[in-house]
Amino acid sequence: MKKIQALLFPISFILLIYSQSATGQSGDFILLPLPQKFDISGTSGLKHNDIQYYYTVQEIDLPVRGDLLKNIQATKEKSKAQIIFNLDESLELRPEGYRLDISETQITITGKDKAGLFYGFMTLEQLMEDAKEQDVNLPLCNIEDYPLLSYRAIHIDIKHHREKIDYYYKLMDKLGKYKVNAIILEAEDKIKYERQPEVGSADALSINEWKNLCNYAYERNIEISPLVQGLGHSSFILKHDKYKDLRDNPESDWAFNPLDPKTYEVQFDLYLDAIEATPQGKYLHVGGDEVHTTGRGSDMSSLELQLIWLNKVCAFAEEQGRTPIFWDDMPLKYAGVYRPMYNPKLTQQEVDKVWEENEHKLLEFLDQFPKNCIYMRWNYHAAQSIGNIKAMEWFESNGLQVMGAAAGQTRWALMPQREGNMENIRSFSVSSIENGLNGLLLTLWDDDSPHFELYMRGIIAFAEYSWTGEKRSKEDIKSAYRQREFSYTLANNEYAFINQLEKPVAFWKNAFLIGNKRNSLHKNKNPIDELVIVLPDVNNKGEWNSIYTDRLDEATIVLESCNSIAAKITIMKSQAKHNIYTLEVYEQVNKLVRFTAQALLDLKTLDAAQNKEQELEALQIIKQLPEKFNELRRQFELVYSKIRLLDKPKDYILDQDHHNHLANQSISFDWQFYAEMLFLEKVNNTIIIKTK
C-alpha cells in the first residue's frame, strides 16, 4: 500500500499545484511543513487585509499570532467575524492537530488542543503571507493536519559563542511558525550558574534571562530542556583550577572521575541551575558521549564506570521530575557493535554476526542500564544502515527507551554541507515514524561555528520530515524554503545557490594549506613553514604552477562559481520580502571563498609572468591582498556581529581543545580567519618584502 501511495503522490502534487493556479486570482500557496491534507477548490472572497475580527463561544484565549494577525479584534457577532476558532478534543486527529477551512467569507480553525489551535493560526499566517505578497485572495481550502512525530526538537549549541538575546526571541518565532516544538539547549558555560559561579562565563545569560526566553518559547509551543555535558566533554568545568582535582586524568580537562563523590556535587549543582533556567523542560540531557575513564586507575572497566555515573545522574534527574537523555555511543563502542552502524554496505547477515559475537558484553551489564533513561542513538551519516537500526532495536527489545538524533551541522566549517544534511534528516525521520518512535532530535553543533542562519534550511527540512514524513522531494522542499523564507518569486531553481556554494566552501577550507589542517593550525609550532602552501619563486618561473596545477584549476572553477552566486544573491536581495539578512550572511561567505580563489590565481599570474612588466603588474596586485582581506574581514564581521557576539570575554579561559574545534581556538574572532592570516603573513615575508 505504501508503494502505491508513493507512486500516486507526484500526481496528487501536480493536481494541487494546478488547483492553485487554475484561475487568474489564484496564487502559489506553499506551506511548510506540508499539511497531511491540503485541498484547494478555488478562490475565496477574502484578501489578507480583510481579516480583522475573530469569534469564539469558548472561554479560550487567542494563541500567539504572527505580524499579519496580531491586531485582530474580538466580536460578539459571528457573522461579522472573518475567523471563527475553537477547541475540540474529540477531533479524530493526533495531538497538536487542527482543521482549517476557508470558505467564501470566513475562516474556521479547530484545534485538537491548544498546540493544534496555535499551529492552525501559524498555517493561516503562511497563507496570508503568500496572498499579500502575490496580491491575490486567500484560497478556498480544507486543511487537516497533525504531526507524525510528537517530539520534534532541534539542538542549540552555544558552547563556543552565543548570539545576542534578541536573536533567540526571533528564532522562537520562526521555529513556532514551522512547528518545531522542542529545543535541547547545550548551554555549557553560557548560564550564570549560581551554585557553581566559577563555571559561567562573563557573557553568560542569567537564570532569569533564560527563564524569560523559555516562557516566550513555551507560548509558541516550544519546550526547552537543557543539555549539561557530564562525565566527558567537561572541559568547560574542569579547565578551572577549582575543579582540577575532579579530573579522571589529572593532565586532561576532558573527563570527570566517576568515583569521586565531589564529581556529583558539582554536576548536580549545575543540573539544578539548568533545570531552574528551563522551567517547562521535560528532559535533562546528561551527555556522556565520547569518553573513556579509568577512575584514577581503578580496576573497573570503562563501561562499568560509565554505568555507575549514568545511574547516579539518572536517579538525580528523576528526583527533579526530569527524564534523562543519554548519548548511547560509548556502551556500544565498549561492546564492539558500534562500527556496523556507520557502514551501510554491511548485509543483515554480517551485522547479525557482529552482534552474535559481542552482544554478551552488553547483556552482562543489562541490569545496570537505567530504565528511566532515553538512549539517544545519534547517527549523522548512515541512519538507515542495518547496523544503526539493529542498535535501536536492541535498546527497545531490552525494555530501554530509544530516540534518534540526526544532524543539520557536524564538523563543517563556514556553512553546512550535503544540502544541510537533508538525506540524513529525511532517512532518520522516516525511520523514526515507521518504527513508531516518540520523536527525533536535530543536532546543530557549534564546533566549527558557522553562522546560525546557515543552519536554517536544514532546520526547515527537519520540520517538514518530522511533521509530515516524506511527501515532497528534496528539491520541492528547497523550493518551498526559498518561497517561505524569501519570496515566491525566488522559489525557482535558478535561485538555488546554496547547493552551488557548497563545493567552493569545501575548497576554501584548506586552499591555502598543506593537507586538511585548518582545525589544527593552532597546535603547530611553526604553521607558516610547515602547514601553509609554498609560494612562487620569482627566480623559478612556472615551477609553482606545475606543483599546484590541480588546485589552481579548481580555483578557476570556484571563482566562476562564486561570481555566479554573487549575481544570484544580488538579485535575491532586491526581490526578497523577508530575511534579507540571511542573504547578507551567505554573501559574506561567498566573498571570503572568492578571495581565496582569486588570491591563488593572482599568484598563478605572478608565476607565469613572461617579462618584468608583467611581473611588476602581478606584484602590485599581490601587494594589495592584505588590504583587500582586511576590508573583507571588516565587512564580514560587521554582518555577523548584527546577531552574534564575535569575541569571548577578555578573561575567558580557553580549554585544551581535545577535538580541535575551530571556534575554541582564540578569544577573538581570529579563529575564523587563521589560515588566511598565516597565508598573508607568508605572502608578505616571502614575496612582498623580498621583492621591494
Summary of the structure (lengths in Angstrom):
residues: 692
radius of gyration: 27.4
end to end distance: 76.1
largest distance: 89.0
contacts: 2357
relative contact order: 0.08
helix: 50%
strand: 13%
